[in-house]
Amino acid sequence: GAVVSQHPSWVICKSGTSVKIECRSLDFQATTMFWYRQFPKQSLMLMATSNEGSKATYEQGVEKDKFLINHASLTLSTLTVTSAHPEDSSFYICSAQDRGNYGYTFGSGTRLTVV
Amino acid sequence: DAKTTQPPSMDCAEGRAANLPCNHSTISGNEYVYWYRQIHSQGPQYIIHGLKNNETNEMASLIITEDRKSSTLILPHATLRDTAVYYCIALNTDKLIFGTGTRLQVFP
């Protein structure tokens, strides 16, 4: 089945630094990828939709300049949390859409802790 | 996308069938019903999806009412590993928007 690899699985960074999270579709081409964040005991919140070769579309309330998304190829999307602060600590999850079978496959998530 | 309503929590005995309901009374004709589950601290896992007809795969069955206003996910023989949060989503605009889901606890 379709596999999405997300890396790193966890990261601790200092306040003010930037962190990059990678999301790769391993065995299919993903023209569209999605980024979510999830706070403890809450549901997933969609942050943005990224299409290969074009600018990401952000959901209302999500800061474009803080959460930089790059979807440079059909198998790779990256999320960079810039100038991270403790309130950015969360579980970040990516998803890739396989248009061949209407499937949406999720990565295993990245737990970000900003100290 | 249509809003879905699910009970916040359910219990099920191991080995018994788990029936998880979902209400999507405002669903439109071209919106698929997707089910995902999330085990603690992992990414969501696809279970099943359907449009009008009932569907079955190796994980579960999906029963959609004739008027499509509600559906039920059936795990035929629940195991302890099925303990998770189950999300029912009505998909239209190519974006999966998660609601609060149902926390299913399977007990021995």
Chai-1 contact restraints between the chains, C-beta under 6 A:
chainA,res_idxA,chainB,res_idxB,connection_type,confidence,min_distance_angstrom,max_distance_angstrom,comment,restraint_id
A,S43,B,F98,contact,1.0,0.0,6.0,A-B,restraint_1
A,S43,B,T100,contact,1.0,0.0,6.0,A-B,restraint_2
A,L44,B,F98,contact,1.0,0.0,6.0,A-B,restraint_3
A,I93,B,G43,contact,1.0,0.0,6.0,A-B,restraint_4
A,Y104,B,L96,contact,1.0,0.0,6.0,A-B,restraint_5
A,F106,B,G43,contact,1.0,0.0,6.0,A-B,restraint_6
A,F106,B,P44,contact,1.0,0.0,6.0,A-B,restraint_7
A,G107,B,G43,contact,1.0,0.0,6.0,A-B,restraint_8
A,S108,B,Q42,contact,1.0,0.0,6.0,A-B,restraint_9
A,S108,B,G43,contact,1.0,0.0,6.0,A-B,restraint_10
A,G109,B,G43,contact,1.0,0.0,6.0,A-B,restraint_11
